[in-house]
Amino acid sequence: MSNNRFKKFGARHKARRRSVDFLFEAEARSCKPTAVASERVALAAENDQMPPVAEYTHTVVHGVEQNQQRLDDVISTHLHDWTLERLPAVDRAILRVATWELLYATDVPSVVAVDEAVELAKELSTDDSPGFINGVLGQLVLVAPQLRAAEEQAAAAVAALESEQGSDSDDRAAARDAEGGQGESGHDGGQPGESGPYASRTDW
């Protein structure tokens, strides 16, 4: 067995395969993939014969769940004369895992993501699926760098907006505190409540 072949059936390959299993089951049960993963974690805790859920499986399942609409849109763009809904459910799961890796898993080379997906199709799906999946992902690889860059820019923009909103909130809170301090300094010693809403702040 070659080194590359060994790597395919190493820990990451098993984690990908289990991710596909969870995604497939979640779609069949109309529940979240992370819920399926949580169930398996609980079962493994109760029964030492059950395999634990690998960290990378959690990463993939969570990533696909969080970005599924985006992933489906990207996949659908590269399906010619097909729709995502017409594909076998296991092929949908394999494509979602591989596309997530192409767009979001910066530590996974594109060729590895594609090769692993094709191998999973050989193991889990129909005779036609490996070639079909290889063709779809082969197109995605060509645009993956641009798509990944767009995803990173969008994430940076969201982070910047959240930071700006947080700064604005801090400024407003500081302004309210300053106004409250002014109100207290002008208090003439009357009963609480006589000098406006900040007069009784010590009672909060």
N, C-alpha and C positions, 0 to 999 in steps of 0.2 A: 504494500500500500504506500503510495507516495505521500510526501509531507502535506501537499495541498489536499489530497483526499482525506488524510487524517484530520486536518483542520476543519473540513466540512462537517465531520461528525464529532467535533469537539463540543465544548460547552456552549459556545455561541450558536452553533447549528441546532443543538437541542433546545436552546432558549427560543430561537426563532420558530421552530416547529411547534413548541408549546404555545407560543403567541398565536400562531395560526389556529391551533385547536381552540383556544379561548375565544378568539374572534368569531370563528365558525359557530361555536356553541352559543355565544351571546346573540348572534343574529338569529339563530334558530329559536331561541327563547325570548327574543325581543327584550333583552336586558343589556345593561352596560358591560363591556368587556372587563372593566375593573372589578365589577361585582363577581364575575366568574372567578377571577384571580383571587379575590378575597375568600371566596368559598374554598378554593383549593388550599389556600394557606391554613384555613381553619381545619380542614380535613387532615392536612399533613401534621398539624399540631396534635391531633387526637390519635392518629394512626401512623406509627413509624414505618409502615410499609408503603405509605404514600410518599412520592418524591416531593421534596420542597420546591417551591417556586423560585426560580433563579432571579437574581436582581435584574438581569437584562430583559427577562420576560416582563417583569413589572414595568421597566422603562419603555419597552416597545408597546405594550398594551395601553399604558397611560398615554403615550404619545399619539398613537392611532386614534384613541377615543377623543382626545382633545382637539385633533386636527382632521377628523374624518371627512367633514364636508369639503375642506380644501383638498384633501387627498383624492376624494372621489371626483372632484371637478378636474383635477390634473389628469387622472387616469382616463376619464371619459373623453377628454380632448384628444387622446391618442388611441382611441378605439375606433377603427374604421369598419363601418357596416355592422357594428355591434353596439349594444348599450351595456352598461355595467350590470343592470338588473338581469340581463339574459345570460350572463356568465354563470358557471357553476359557483356555488357559494364558497367552496374552498379556494377557487381561483381568485375570487374577490378578496378573500382574506390574505392570500399570498401577495397579491398586487398591492394591497394596502400596507402590509409590512415592508415590502421592498421600496415602495414609493416614500414611505416615512423615512426610511434609512437614507434614500437619495437626497431628500430635502432637509432633514433635521439631524441625522446622525453624522456629525462631522468627523468622527473617528473611524467611520466605515468607508473604505474605498468603493467607488461606484461599481467597479467590476466584481467586487465581493458581494455586494447587495444583489446584483443581477444573477450571479452564479448560484448564490444560495437560493434565490427564488426559483430558479429553474430546477435545482436539485429537489426542493420541496415539492414542486409540481410533479416530478417523476415519482416521488414517494407517495404522494397523497391524492393525485388527481388522474385525469384521463390521459390516454396516450397522446392526444393532440395538445394537451395543455402546456407541456414544456416549451414547445416551439412557439405557441401563441404568446405565452408570457414573455419569452425571450424577445420576441418581436416588439411587443408593447414597451417593455423596459429599455430595449435598445434605442427606441425613439426618445424616451424620457431622459436617458443618459446624456443625449446631445444638448438638452435644454436645462438639465439639472443645475449647472453652475449659475445660470441666470435666475432660475426659480429660487435657488437657495439664497442668492444675494438679495432678491426681493423680499424673501421671508425675514432675513436678518435686518433689512432696512425698516420693514414694517414693525418688527419687534422693538427696534431702537426708537422709532417714533412714538410707539405706545409708552415705552419706559420714560421718554423725555416728557411726554404729556402728563403722565402720572406724577413725575417729579415736580413739574411746574404747578400742578394742581395742589400737591402737598405743600409746596412753598407758599402758595396763595392762602391756603388754609391756616398755615402758621402765622402769616402776616395778619390775617383777620383776627386770629385769636390774640395776638399781641396787641392789636388795636383795641379789642374789647377789654383786655386787662388794663390797658392804659386809661381808657375811659372810666373803668371801675375805680382805679386809683384816684383819679381826679374827683370822682363823686364822693369818695370817702374822705378826702382831704377837706372837702367843703361841708362836711356834715356838722351840724351845730349842736349835736348831743341830744337831739330829740329822740322819740321812741322809734324802734326799728320799723322800717317801712315808710317813715315820713319823708325821707329824702330820696325816694326812687328805688328802683329794683336792686341796686347794689348796696343799699344801706345795711341790709341784714346778711351780707355775704358770710359772716362768721357762723351763721346758722346752717350753712349748706352741708 
